[in-house]
Amino acid sequence: MEANEEALSLREAPMPPQEIKDPLTLVSTIDSQIRELQAMITDLTLERNDALNYAVKNGIREDANYKLVEKTKAMRFLNIERFKQTFPDKYELICQSQRSDIQEQLTHVGEKIPLGVVDKMVNKHALMAAQGVITVQETISYQVVVK
């Protein structure tokens, strides 16, 4: 059976879920392992950076097994005044395009307002007390804790 056929078969008749003994204990164990791995990743990243910085600082370009390859990334920056002097017609065209974009944005002002801005402008208690102004949508999530 090819992969596509197998995927279609599983969608039509999914395998029954396996029984998990003590699923909350398993969640807690996995959470602990994830924390340990994240700490290890942080430590290894610091150790890696220290080794790389040491090699670069000391001019070490290769060792017994590896060599250091230097990659350069170029970033371009526009000198606006020089661009304006050299290409005045293109500069004006770009400015007009930006003005049009801003005008378009202005036609939509007030359609979406971040709640953080509203909370700063209006007392949160008064805002919540105003009928129909705020809709609260609750989601349920689960956390496994030691009993």
Buried (B, 14 or more C-beta within 10 A) or exposed (E): EEEEEEEEEEEEEEEEEEEEEEEEEEBBEEEEEEEEEEEEEEEEEEEEEEEEEEBEEEEEEEEEEEEEEEEEEEEEEEEEEEEBEEEEEEBEEEEEEEEEEEEEEEEEEEEEEEEEEEEEEEEEEEBEEEEEEEEEEEEEEEEBEEE
